[in-house]
Each structure stands twice: as C-alpha cells, then as structure tokens.
Amino acid sequence: MPTYQYRCTSCGEELEAVQKFTDPALTTCPTCAGDLRKVFSAVGVVFKGSGFYATDSRKAASSSKAASERKSASTAASSSASESSSSSGSSSSSESSKPSSTPSTAA
C-alpha cells in the first residue's frame, strides 16, 4: 500500500498515512481540525540505462535491421567488385576471391 503525505493548510502540521488506492483522501487535520492537502514530491525510484522503456526495444530492432541491411549491401557491393575483377583477365580464381593489398602486375 502506498504512503501519502499530507500538510494542514491552517497549522502547517505534516503527517503520513498508509492508505489503499481505493481509500478516500484525508480531509481534516487531527491536531487543529483544519483542512489537509496532499503533498506531492519526486519519485524515489530512478531507472537508468536501457531496457526499461517500450521504445528501447523498438529502437534496437530498427537499428539492428538497418545495420543488417547495410551489411548485406556492402557484401553485395564487394561481391560485384570481385566479379568484375575476375572477368578482366585474372589468371587464378583463388587470387580474385582474396582481396590483394598490392596491385597485381601482368607478366
């Protein structure tokens, strides 16, 4: 059950009450019989990091999908580049599949 804080508008007395959500709010001060108001304060729990919000999983899914699309596009580009180099007169098929760090010279 939640704990609610109240403050009297007449005498300034503060009190806490443990109540159910369905219980009515307290309205009279037990000290001076004045009006009570609920006091709202910051929440004591802070969630840091990723994975706590519904949007975290959506961003991760869309970014991983975009990353896989970029990876497949770069793979397709490199395979088409190797095909064009193999059709230009390379002597060995094993040399065309391996990227060379130095340009090959025709003998």
CNS distance restraints for C-alpha pairs under 8 A (distance, minus, plus):
assign (resid   1 and name CA) (resid  18 and name CA) 6.46 0.50 0.50
assign (resid   1 and name CA) (resid  19 and name CA) 6.08 0.50 0.50
assign (resid   1 and name CA) (resid  20 and name CA) 5.47 0.50 0.50
assign (resid   1 and name CA) (resid  21 and name CA) 7.55 0.50 0.50
assign (resid   2 and name CA) (resid  18 and name CA) 5.85 0.50 0.50
assign (resid   2 and name CA) (resid  19 and name CA) 6.08 0.50 0.50
assign (resid   2 and name CA) (resid  20 and name CA) 6.65 0.50 0.50
assign (resid   2 and name CA) (resid  21 and name CA) 7.54 0.50 0.50
assign (resid   3 and name CA) (resid  16 and name CA) 6.51 0.50 0.50
assign (resid   3 and name CA) (resid  17 and name CA) 5.58 0.50 0.50
assign (resid   3 and name CA) (resid  18 and name CA) 4.34 0.50 0.50
assign (resid   3 and name CA) (resid  19 and name CA) 6.35 0.50 0.50
assign (resid   4 and name CA) (resid  16 and name CA) 5.54 0.50 0.50
assign (resid   4 and name CA) (resid  17 and name CA) 5.29 0.50 0.50
assign (resid   4 and name CA) (resid  18 and name CA) 6.24 0.50 0.50
assign (resid   4 and name CA) (resid  19 and name CA) 7.18 0.50 0.50
assign (resid   4 and name CA) (resid  38 and name CA) 7.12 0.50 0.50
assign (resid   4 and name CA) (resid  39 and name CA) 7.62 0.50 0.50
assign (resid   5 and name CA) (resid  14 and name CA) 7.16 0.50 0.50
assign (resid   5 and name CA) (resid  15 and name CA) 5.84 0.50 0.50
assign (resid   5 and name CA) (resid  16 and name CA) 4.46 0.50 0.50
assign (resid   5 and name CA) (resid  17 and name CA) 6.48 0.50 0.50
assign (resid   5 and name CA) (resid  38 and name CA) 5.82 0.50 0.50
assign (resid   5 and name CA) (resid  39 and name CA) 5.30 0.50 0.50
assign (resid   5 and name CA) (resid  40 and name CA) 7.43 0.50 0.50
assign (resid   6 and name CA) (resid  14 and name CA) 5.67 0.50 0.50
assign (resid   6 and name CA) (resid  15 and name CA) 5.34 0.50 0.50
assign (resid   6 and name CA) (resid  16 and name CA) 6.11 0.50 0.50
assign (resid   6 and name CA) (resid  17 and name CA) 7.79 0.50 0.50
assign (resid   6 and name CA) (resid  26 and name CA) 7.96 0.50 0.50
assign (resid   6 and name CA) (resid  36 and name CA) 6.05 0.50 0.50
assign (resid   6 and name CA) (resid  37 and name CA) 5.42 0.50 0.50
assign (resid   6 and name CA) (resid  38 and name CA) 4.44 0.50 0.50
assign (resid   6 and name CA) (resid  39 and name CA) 5.37 0.50 0.50
assign (resid   7 and name CA) (resid  12 and name CA) 5.87 0.50 0.50
assign (resid   7 and name CA) (resid  13 and name CA) 5.61 0.50 0.50
assign (resid   7 and name CA) (resid  14 and name CA) 4.40 0.50 0.50
assign (resid   7 and name CA) (resid  15 and name CA) 6.49 0.50 0.50
assign (resid   7 and name CA) (resid  36 and name CA) 5.49 0.50 0.50
assign (resid   7 and name CA) (resid  37 and name CA) 5.42 0.50 0.50
assign (resid   7 and name CA) (resid  38 and name CA) 6.45 0.50 0.50
assign (resid   7 and name CA) (resid  39 and name CA) 6.53 0.50 0.50
assign (resid   8 and name CA) (resid  12 and name CA) 4.78 0.50 0.50
assign (resid   8 and name CA) (resid  13 and name CA) 5.25 0.50 0.50
assign (resid   8 and name CA) (resid  14 and name CA) 6.51 0.50 0.50
assign (resid   8 and name CA) (resid  28 and name CA) 7.93 0.50 0.50
assign (resid   8 and name CA) (resid  29 and name CA) 6.00 0.50 0.50
assign (resid   8 and name CA) (resid  34 and name CA) 6.26 0.50 0.50
assign (resid   8 and name CA) (resid  35 and name CA) 5.68 0.50 0.50
assign (resid   8 and name CA) (resid  36 and name CA) 4.41 0.50 0.50
assign (resid   8 and name CA) (resid  37 and name CA) 6.31 0.50 0.50
assign (resid   9 and name CA) (resid  34 and name CA) 6.66 0.50 0.50
assign (resid   9 and name CA) (resid  35 and name CA) 5.70 0.50 0.50
assign (resid   9 and name CA) (resid  36 and name CA) 6.08 0.50 0.50
assign (resid   9 and name CA) (resid  37 and name CA) 6.96 0.50 0.50
assign (resid  10 and name CA) (resid  32 and name CA) 7.72 0.50 0.50
assign (resid  10 and name CA) (resid  34 and name CA) 5.53 0.50 0.50
assign (resid  10 and name CA) (resid  35 and name CA) 6.86 0.50 0.50
assign (resid  11 and name CA) (resid  32 and name CA) 7.05 0.50 0.50
assign (resid  11 and name CA) (resid  34 and name CA) 7.48 0.50 0.50
assign (resid  13 and name CA) (resid  29 and name CA) 7.88 0.50 0.50
assign (resid  13 and name CA) (resid  31 and name CA) 7.75 0.50 0.50
assign (resid  19 and name CA) (resid  23 and name CA) 6.14 0.50 0.50
assign (resid  26 and name CA) (resid  36 and name CA) 6.70 0.50 0.50
assign (resid  27 and name CA) (resid  35 and name CA) 5.65 0.50 0.50
assign (resid  27 and name CA) (resid  36 and name CA) 4.93 0.50 0.50
assign (resid  27 and name CA) (resid  37 and name CA) 7.20 0.50 0.50
assign (resid  28 and name CA) (resid  33 and name CA) 5.21 0.50 0.50
assign (resid  28 and name CA) (resid  34 and name CA) 5.47 0.50 0.50
assign (resid  28 and name CA) (resid  35 and name CA) 4.93 0.50 0.50
assign (resid  28 and name CA) (resid  36 and name CA) 5.47 0.50 0.50
assign (resid  29 and name CA) (resid  33 and name CA) 4.50 0.50 0.50
assign (resid  29 and name CA) (resid  34 and name CA) 5.06 0.50 0.50
assign (resid  29 and name CA) (resid  35 and name CA) 6.03 0.50 0.50
assign (resid  29 and name CA) (resid  36 and name CA) 5.81 0.50 0.50
assign (resid  47 and name CA) (resid  52 and name CA) 6.96 0.50 0.50
assign (resid  50 and name CA) (resid  56 and name CA) 6.37 0.50 0.50
assign (resid  51 and name CA) (resid  56 and name CA) 5.59 0.50 0.50
assign (resid  51 and name CA) (resid  57 and name CA) 6.81 0.50 0.50
assign (resid  52 and name CA) (resid  56 and name CA) 7.14 0.50 0.50
assign (resid  53 and name CA) (resid  57 and name CA) 7.66 0.50 0.50
assign (resid  54 and name CA) (resid  58 and name CA) 7.01 0.50 0.50
assign (resid  55 and name CA) (resid  59 and name CA) 6.17 0.50 0.50
assign (resid  56 and name CA) (resid  60 and name CA) 6.30 0.50 0.50
assign (resid  57 and name CA) (resid  61 and name CA) 6.12 0.50 0.50
assign (resid  58 and name CA) (resid  62 and name CA) 6.18 0.50 0.50
assign (resid  59 and name CA) (resid  63 and name CA) 5.96 0.50 0.50
assign (resid  60 and name CA) (resid  64 and name CA) 5.96 0.50 0.50
assign (resid  61 and name CA) (resid  65 and name CA) 6.07 0.50 0.50
assign (resid  62 and name CA) (resid  66 and name CA) 6.15 0.50 0.50
assign (resid  63 and name CA) (resid  67 and name CA) 6.05 0.50 0.50
assign (resid  64 and name CA) (resid  68 and name CA) 6.09 0.50 0.50
assign (resid  65 and name CA) (resid  69 and name CA) 6.21 0.50 0.50
assign (resid  66 and name CA) (resid  70 and name CA) 6.19 0.50 0.50
assign (resid  67 and name CA) (resid  71 and name CA) 6.11 0.50 0.50
assign (resid  68 and name CA) (resid  72 and name CA) 6.12 0.50 0.50
assign (resid  69 and name CA) (resid  73 and name CA) 6.09 0.50 0.50
assign (resid  70 and name CA) (resid  74 and name CA) 6.13 0.50 0.50
assign (resid  71 and name CA) (resid  75 and name CA) 6.12 0.50 0.50
assign (resid  72 and name CA) (resid  76 and name CA) 6.10 0.50 0.50
assign (resid  73 and name CA) (resid  77 and name CA) 6.19 0.50 0.50
assign (resid  74 and name CA) (resid  78 and name CA) 6.14 0.50 0.50
assign (resid  75 and name CA) (resid  79 and name CA) 6.13 0.50 0.50
assign (resid  76 and name CA) (resid  80 and name CA) 6.18 0.50 0.50
assign (resid  77 and name CA) (resid  81 and name CA) 6.20 0.50 0.50
assign (resid  78 and name CA) (resid  82 and name CA) 6.23 0.50 0.50
assign (resid  79 and name CA) (resid  83 and name CA) 6.22 0.50 0.50
assign (resid  80 and name CA) (resid  84 and name CA) 6.31 0.50 0.50
assign (resid  81 and name CA) (resid  85 and name CA) 6.37 0.50 0.50
assign (resid  82 and name CA) (resid  86 and name CA) 6.17 0.50 0.50
assign (resid  82 and name CA) (resid  96 and name CA) 6.31 0.50 0.50
assign (resid  82 and name CA) (resid  97 and name CA) 6.50 0.50 0.50
assign (resid  83 and name CA) (resid  87 and name CA) 6.28 0.50 0.50
assign (resid  83 and name CA) (resid  96 and name CA) 7.94 0.50 0.50
assign (resid  84 and name CA) (resid  88 and name CA) 6.42 0.50 0.50
assign (resid  85 and name CA) (resid  89 and name CA) 7.46 0.50 0.50
assign (resid  85 and name CA) (resid  90 and name CA) 7.01 0.50 0.50
assign (resid  85 and name CA) (resid  96 and name CA) 6.79 0.50 0.50
assign (resid  86 and name CA) (resid  90 and name CA) 5.26 0.50 0.50
assign (resid  86 and name CA) (resid  93 and name CA) 7.08 0.50 0.50
assign (resid  86 and name CA) (resid  96 and name CA) 5.50 0.50 0.50
assign (resid  90 and name CA) (resid  95 and name CA) 7.63 0.50 0.50
assign (resid  90 and name CA) (resid  96 and name CA) 6.72 0.50 0.50
assign (resid  91 and name CA) (resid  95 and name CA) 7.87 0.50 0.50
assign (resid  92 and name CA) (resid  96 and name CA) 6.73 0.50 0.50
assign (resid  93 and name CA) (resid  97 and name CA) 6.51 0.50 0.50
assign (resid  94 and name CA) (resid  98 and name CA) 6.59 0.50 0.50
assign (resid  95 and name CA) (resid  99 and name CA) 7.67 0.50 0.50
assign (resid  95 and name CA) (resid 100 and name CA) 7.87 0.50 0.50
assign (resid 100 and name CA) (resid 104 and name CA) 7.97 0.50 0.50
